[in-house]
Amino acid sequence: MRIAINARLLLPHKLDGIGRFTYETVTRLIRSHPDTTFHLLFDRTPPREFQGISNVVCHRVWPPARRPWLFRIWLEWSIPRLLRSIGADVFLSPDGLGSLHCPCPQLVVIHDINFFHYPHDLPGTYSNYLNTITRQLVPVATRLVTVSSFSRSELASAYGLDAGSVDIVPNAIAQGFAVLHSAEVQAVRDELTAGAPYFLFLGSLHPRKNVPRLLEAFDQFLSAHSADHRLVIAGEVFWMGGEITAALRRMRHRDRVVLVGRVEGHGTAKVMGAACGLTFMSYYEGFGIPVLEAFACGVPVLTSRGTAMEEEAAGAALQADPFDPSDIARGMAALAFDEGLRDRLIRSGLERAGAFSWDHSADLLWQSLLRTRT
């Protein structure tokens, strides 16, 4: 079988949520199915990691797909042409995009539909493109995958689908996320916050990540409590970073916020493992990988009520209203001072983390590919 895969987001050292899903599942499919040929379709020079593998063929497909109008050329002209030339049996597109002119069965992974509910969180050209292409793609794709029951319900409601026609392949936890020894925790804190305990936000600084309200909540927390805590923001501005800058300027305790930018690899696990709590307050997510990573590190979690994280946590996280900074501040206080709650969350989080694995997710994706081909 020849499986072609949209590998556009397999960017070394820049694997955010969708890129991580793509990397972890695709690398496992390649290893587990040596008799299948995987054609990886890149819009730039393929990473060396994927070159020289016996059952992998890498293609650099013009043009570099970095803007909506380039997405259209790449997906509607260049990709169909290549799929025909290699005789692909299935086209897997794990980044939420797909081809309306795909010449073979097509499996599309739509992680969430934030652009449908919050179009103003993205530049207009992007939200218009994503809303248009998704509306057109859903009825023509052979099969769909998403990452949670929450997202499957959202897709079914927004596009009139039978929820049973959408497979669920959840995210999981990368290697390296584990409980740190106390000396390691202190070493990381010494480096980041002069030894102080810290709450952590980890993720791309996209508007839906809700960082301005998190900053406001942290300010309220410090104003109400005598605490030495810091708030570490680890992530890269995606767009509309001006709202975060404005929120920082409004803070009374701006000096307690530490902006570390993007962290990668083992550094991510260490920054997570040394936190006194993860504060992941997105107001819309199809899945929140940092929540699972915190669970695996034995770090208690405060996350949003009414999103996919509620399903993902299954009672192992403290929840707050993402639109109410005062509620978030109360959750921070509970994480900081309620030792009984912390112990319960840590135990239940470690147990919950064991329910997810990338091996299992890759197996589920393989089953979806087989259903797509038939």
Residue pairs with C-beta under 8 A, 6 or more apart in sequence:
1 35
1 36
1 37
1 89
1 90
1 373
2 36
2 37
2 39
2 86
2 87
2 88
2 89
2 90
3 29
3 36
3 37
3 38
3 39
3 88
3 89
3 90
3 91
3 92
3 369
4 38
4 39
4 41
4 82
4 83
4 86
4 88
4 90
4 91
4 92
4 104
5 22
5 26
5 38
5 39
5 40
5 41
5 91
5 92
5 93
5 94
6 41
6 79
6 91
6 92
6 93
6 94
6 95
6 97
6 98
7 22
7 26
7 40
7 41
7 42
7 46
7 50
8 41
8 42
8 43
8 65
8 74
8 95
9 15
9 16
9 18
9 19
9 22
9 94
9 95
10 19
10 22
10 23
10 26
10 40
10 42
10 47
10 50
11 19
11 47
12 47
12 49
13 264
13 265
15 23
16 203
16 204
17 111
17 171
17 203
17 204
17 287
17 289
18 94
18 95
18 96
18 111
20 171
20 174
20 289
21 94
21 109
21 111
21 147
21 171
21 361
22 94
22 95
24 172
24 174
24 358
24 361
24 362
25 94
25 169
25 358
25 361
25 362
25 365
26 38
26 40
26 94
28 358
28 359
28 362
29 36
29 38
29 362
29 365
29 366
30 38
30 53
30 55
30 56
32 362
32 363
32 366
33 55
33 366
34 54
34 55
35 55
36 55
37 55
37 56
37 57
38 55
38 56
38 57
39 56
39 57
39 58
39 59
39 86
39 88
40 46
40 50
40 56
40 57
40 58
40 59
41 59
41 61
41 79
41 82
42 58
42 59
42 60
42 61
43 60
43 61
43 62
43 63
43 64
43 65
43 66
43 74
44 60
44 64
45 60
46 58
46 59
46 60
50 56
50 58
51 58
57 86
59 82
61 74
61 78
61 79
61 82
62 74
62 78
63 70
63 73
63 74
63 78
64 70
65 71
65 73
65 74
65 75
67 125
68 125
68 126
68 128
68 129
71 97
71 129
71 133
72 129
75 97
75 98
75 99
75 100
76 99
76 100
76 101
79 91
79 99
79 102
80 99
80 101
80 102
80 103
83 91
83 102
83 103
83 104
84 103
88 103
88 104
89 104
89 105
89 373
90 104
90 105
90 106
90 107
90 369
90 372
90 373
91 98
91 99
91 102
91 104
91 105
91 106
91 107
92 106
92 107
92 109
92 365
92 369
93 99
93 106
93 107
93 108
93 109
94 109
95 109
96 108
96 109
96 110
96 111
96 130
96 134
97 108
97 133
97 137
98 106
98 108
98 133
98 137
98 141
99 106
100 133
100 136
100 137
100 140
102 140
105 142
105 143
105 372
105 373
106 140
106 141
106 142
106 143
106 372
107 141
107 142
107 143
107 144
107 145
107 368
107 369
107 372
108 137
108 141
108 143
108 144
108 145
109 144
109 145
109 146
109 147
109 169
110 134
110 138
110 144
110 145
110 146
110 151
110 155
111 146
111 147
111 151
111 286
111 287
112 146
112 147
112 151
112 154
112 284
112 285
112 286
112 287
112 308
113 134
113 151
113 154
113 155
113 158
113 286
114 121
114 208
114 284
114 285
114 286
115 121
115 122
115 126
115 127
115 130
115 131
115 134
116 131
116 134
116 154
116 158
117 284
118 207
118 208
118 283
118 284
119 127
119 128
119 131
120 127
121 127
121 206
121 207
121 208
121 240
122 130
122 239
123 239
134 159
135 159
138 144
138 155
138 159
138 161
139 159
142 372
143 165
143 167
143 368
143 371
143 372
144 155
144 161
144 165
144 166
144 167
145 166
145 167
145 168
145 169
145 365
145 368
146 152
146 155
146 166
146 167
146 168
146 169
146 286
147 168
147 169
147 170
147 171
147 286
147 287
147 308
148 168
148 170
148 286
148 287
148 308
148 311
148 312
149 168
149 311
150 286
150 307
150 308
150 310
150 311
151 286
151 287
151 308
152 163
152 166
152 168
153 163
154 286
155 161
155 163
155 166
156 162
156 163
156 166
167 364
167 367
167 368
167 371
168 364
169 361
169 364
169 365
169 368
170 287
170 312
170 356
170 361
170 364
171 287
171 289
171 292
171 356
171 361
172 292
172 356
172 357
172 358
172 360
172 361
173 289
173 292
173 293
173 295
173 296
173 353
173 356
173 357
173 358
174 269
174 293
174 358
176 265
176 266
176 268
176 269
177 269
177 272
177 273
177 293
177 296
177 297
178 269
178 273
178 296
178 297
179 273
179 297
179 298
179 350
180 188
180 270
180 273
180 274
180 297
184 270
184 273
184 274
185 273
185 274
186 195
186 274
187 274
188 270
188 271
188 273
188 274
189 195
189 196
189 197
189 198
189 274
192 198
192 230
192 232
192 258
192 260
192 271
192 274
193 230
193 232
193 258
196 228
196 229
196 230
197 228
197 229
197 230
197 276
197 336
198 229
198 230
198 231
198 232
198 258
198 274
198 275
198 276
199 218
199 229
199 230
199 231
199 232
199 275
199 276
199 277
199 278
199 279
199 302
199 332
199 335
200 231
200 232
200 234
200 271
200 272
200 275
200 277
200 278
200 279
200 294
200 299
201 209
201 211
201 214
201 231
201 232
201 233
201 234
201 235
201 278
201 279
201 280
201 281
202 234
202 235
202 263
202 268
202 271
202 272
202 278
202 280
202 290
202 293
203 209
203 234
203 235
203 280
203 282
203 290
204 235
204 236
204 237
204 238
205 211
205 233
205 235
205 236
205 237
205 238
205 241
205 244
206 238
206 239
207 239
207 240
207 243
208 282
208 283
208 284
208 285
209 235
209 281
209 282
210 281
210 282
210 283
210 304
210 322
211 233
211 244
211 247
212 243
212 244
212 246
212 247
213 281
213 322
213 323
213 325
213 328
214 231
214 279
214 281
214 325
214 328
215 231
215 244
215 247
215 248
215 251
215 257
216 247
216 250
216 251
216 325
217 279
217 281
217 325
217 326
217 327
217 328
217 329
217 332
218 231
218 251
218 253
218 256
218 257
218 279
218 329
218 332
219 250
219 251
219 252
219 253
220 325
220 326
220 329
221 227
221 229
221 329
221 332
221 333
221 336
222 229
222 252
222 253
222 256
223 252
223 253
224 329
224 333
225 333
225 336
225 337
227 336
229 256
229 276
229 332
229 336
230 256
230 257
230 258
231 256
231 257
231 258
231 279
232 258
232 260
232 271
232 275
233 257
233 258
233 259
233 260
234 260
234 261
234 262
234 263
234 268
234 271
235 261
235 262
236 261
236 262
237 244
248 254
248 257
251 257
260 271
263 271
268 293
269 293
269 297
272 278
272 290
272 293
272 294
272 297
272 299
273 297
273 298
273 299
275 294
275 297
275 299
276 299
276 300
276 335
276 336
277 299
277 300
277 301
277 302
277 332
277 335
277 336
277 342
278 290
278 291
278 294
278 299
278 300
278 301
278 302
278 303
279 302
279 303
279 328
279 331
279 332
279 335
280 288
280 290
280 291
280 294
280 301
280 302
280 303
280 304
280 309
281 302
281 303
281 304
281 320
281 322
281 328
282 288
282 303
282 304
282 307
282 309
282 322
283 304
283 307
283 322
283 323
284 307
285 304
285 307
285 308
285 309
286 308
287 308
287 312
288 303
288 307
288 308
288 309
288 312
291 301
291 303
291 309
291 312
291 313
291 317
292 312
292 352
292 353
292 356
294 300
294 301
294 349
295 301
295 316
295 349
295 350
295 352
295 353
296 349
296 350
296 353
298 346
298 349
298 350
299 346
299 349
300 317
300 318
300 335
300 341
300 342
300 345
300 346
300 349
301 313
301 316
301 317
301 318
301 345
301 349
302 317
302 318
302 319
302 320
302 328
302 331
302 332
302 334
302 335
303 309
303 310
303 313
303 317
303 318
303 319
303 320
304 310
304 319
304 320
304 321
304 322
305 319
305 320
305 321
305 322
306 321
306 322
307 322
309 317
309 319
310 319
313 319
313 352
314 352
315 348
316 345
316 348
316 349
316 351
316 352
317 345
317 349
318 331
318 334
318 335
318 341
318 345
319 331
320 327
320 328
320 330
320 331
321 327
321 328
322 328
334 341
335 341
335 342
335 345
